[in-house]
Amino acid sequence: MRIVKHHHRKPQRAAGFTLLEAVFALFLLAVCLVPAANALRGAVQAPVVGASAARNLDCVSALMETVLAQPYASLLSLSYDVPDDPNCPARQVTISRYGNKNTRTIGPVGNCAAGTCDDLLLVSVGLSDPADGNPFTLTTLVAR
């Protein structure tokens, strides 16, 4: 007959994660992933916003070029009808007298007699509705 001795071993710890470790790991993952997801969302939306801003700037600059191609005498009437363009948001053109040839002063003109302050015209083109985004207002002076 054989005698078998039983050795009492200490119970070994089970390999793996405890519930507390798993919850803590998920918490850390959530804290790190939320800002990363927000950054990625902004990066995904950037091309759409950039394309819209580029289109608006193109529309405003094209209208400015069209206005500046007009003869000075037609701009002197201080009005310009903006042509409709289905590809562009509503735009506005502002033309005002700037400077006085009699007093040789440069700057905005308040009240002039006819023909005395028509050396320079201040021409501005921009988006009519600020809700369309950056107004991209372009301004220049036009001389006779």
C-alpha positions as CSV (number, residue, x, y, z in Angstrom):
1,M,0.0,0.0,0.0
2,R,1.1,3.4,-0.8
3,I,0.8,6.4,1.3
4,V,0.0,9.6,-0.5
5,K,0.7,12.8,1.2
6,H,-1.4,15.7,0.3
7,H,0.4,18.9,0.2
8,H,-1.7,21.9,1.1
9,R,-0.9,24.6,-1.3
10,K,-1.9,28.2,-1.0
11,P,-4.7,28.9,-3.4
12,Q,-3.4,30.7,-6.4
13,R,-4.9,33.9,-7.5
14,A,-7.0,33.5,-10.7
15,A,-5.4,35.1,-13.7
16,G,-7.4,37.9,-15.4
17,F,-9.1,41.2,-14.5
18,T,-11.2,41.9,-11.6
19,L,-14.5,43.8,-12.1
20,L,-12.9,46.9,-10.5
21,E,-10.0,46.8,-12.9
22,A,-12.3,46.5,-15.9
23,V,-14.5,49.4,-14.8
24,F,-11.4,51.6,-14.3
25,A,-10.0,50.7,-17.7
26,L,-13.3,51.5,-19.4
27,F,-13.4,54.8,-17.5
28,L,-9.9,55.8,-18.7
29,L,-10.8,54.8,-22.2
30,A,-14.0,56.9,-22.2
31,V,-12.1,59.9,-20.8
32,C,-9.5,59.6,-23.6
33,L,-11.9,58.8,-26.4
34,V,-14.4,61.6,-26.0
35,P,-11.9,64.5,-26.8
36,A,-10.4,62.4,-29.6
37,A,-13.9,61.9,-31.1
38,N,-14.7,65.6,-30.8
39,A,-11.4,66.4,-32.6
40,L,-12.2,64.0,-35.4
41,R,-15.7,65.4,-35.8
42,G,-14.3,68.9,-36.3
43,A,-11.8,67.5,-38.8
44,V,-14.6,65.8,-40.8
45,Q,-16.6,69.0,-40.9
46,A,-13.7,71.3,-41.9
47,P,-13.8,70.6,-45.6
48,V,-17.5,71.5,-45.8
49,V,-17.0,74.7,-43.9
50,G,-13.9,75.6,-46.0
51,A,-15.6,74.9,-49.3
52,S,-18.5,77.2,-48.3
53,A,-16.1,80.0,-47.3
54,A,-14.1,79.6,-50.5
55,R,-17.3,79.8,-52.6
56,N,-18.5,83.0,-50.7
57,L,-15.1,84.6,-51.2
58,D,-15.1,83.7,-54.9
59,C,-18.6,85.2,-55.3
60,V,-17.6,88.4,-53.6
61,S,-14.3,88.9,-55.5
62,A,-16.0,88.1,-58.8
63,L,-18.6,90.8,-58.2
64,M,-15.9,93.3,-57.2
65,E,-14.1,92.6,-60.5
66,T,-17.4,93.1,-62.4
67,V,-18.1,96.4,-60.6
68,L,-14.5,97.7,-61.1
69,A,-14.8,96.9,-64.8
70,Q,-17.6,99.5,-65.1
71,P,-16.7,103.0,-66.3
72,Y,-16.2,105.7,-63.7
73,A,-19.2,107.7,-64.9
74,S,-21.6,104.8,-64.3
75,L,-20.2,104.3,-60.8
76,L,-20.6,108.0,-60.1
77,S,-24.3,107.5,-59.9
78,L,-23.5,105.7,-56.6
79,S,-25.7,102.7,-57.4
80,Y,-25.1,99.3,-58.9
81,D,-27.6,96.6,-59.5
82,V,-26.3,93.2,-58.3
83,P,-27.0,90.5,-60.9
84,D,-28.6,87.4,-59.7
85,D,-26.4,84.3,-59.4
86,P,-27.9,81.1,-58.3
87,N,-24.5,79.8,-57.2
88,C,-23.8,82.7,-54.8
89,P,-25.5,84.0,-51.7
90,A,-27.0,87.5,-51.8
91,R,-24.4,90.2,-52.1
92,Q,-24.5,94.0,-51.9
93,V,-22.5,96.8,-53.4
94,T,-21.9,100.1,-51.6
95,I,-20.5,103.1,-53.5
96,S,-19.9,106.4,-51.9
97,R,-17.9,109.6,-52.6
98,Y,-14.5,109.8,-51.0
99,G,-12.4,113.0,-51.0
100,N,-12.9,116.6,-52.2
101,K,-10.9,117.9,-55.2
102,N,-11.5,121.5,-54.3
103,T,-10.1,121.3,-50.8
104,R,-7.8,118.4,-51.7
105,T,-8.8,116.4,-48.7
106,I,-9.0,112.7,-48.6
107,G,-11.7,111.0,-46.5
108,P,-15.4,110.4,-46.3
109,V,-17.4,113.2,-47.7
110,G,-20.5,114.4,-45.9
111,N,-22.1,117.1,-48.0
112,C,-20.8,118.1,-51.5
113,A,-22.1,120.4,-54.1
114,A,-22.5,118.6,-57.4
115,G,-19.3,117.9,-59.1
116,T,-17.0,119.1,-56.4
117,C,-16.1,115.9,-54.7
118,D,-16.0,113.2,-57.3
119,D,-12.3,112.4,-57.5
120,L,-12.5,109.2,-55.5
121,L,-15.2,106.6,-55.0
122,L,-15.2,104.1,-52.2
123,V,-16.5,100.8,-53.5
124,S,-17.4,97.9,-51.1
125,V,-18.7,94.5,-52.0
126,G,-19.8,91.9,-49.4
127,L,-22.4,89.3,-48.5
128,S,-25.8,90.8,-47.7
129,D,-26.7,88.3,-44.9
130,P,-24.2,87.8,-42.1
131,A,-25.7,84.4,-41.4
132,D,-24.1,83.2,-44.6
133,G,-20.8,83.2,-42.9
134,N,-17.8,85.5,-43.0
135,P,-19.0,88.6,-44.9
136,F,-15.7,88.8,-46.9
137,T,-16.2,92.5,-47.5
138,L,-13.8,93.8,-50.1
139,T,-13.2,97.6,-50.3
140,T,-11.2,99.7,-52.7
141,L,-11.0,103.3,-54.0
142,V,-11.7,104.1,-57.6
143,A,-10.2,107.2,-59.2
144,R,-11.4,109.2,-62.2
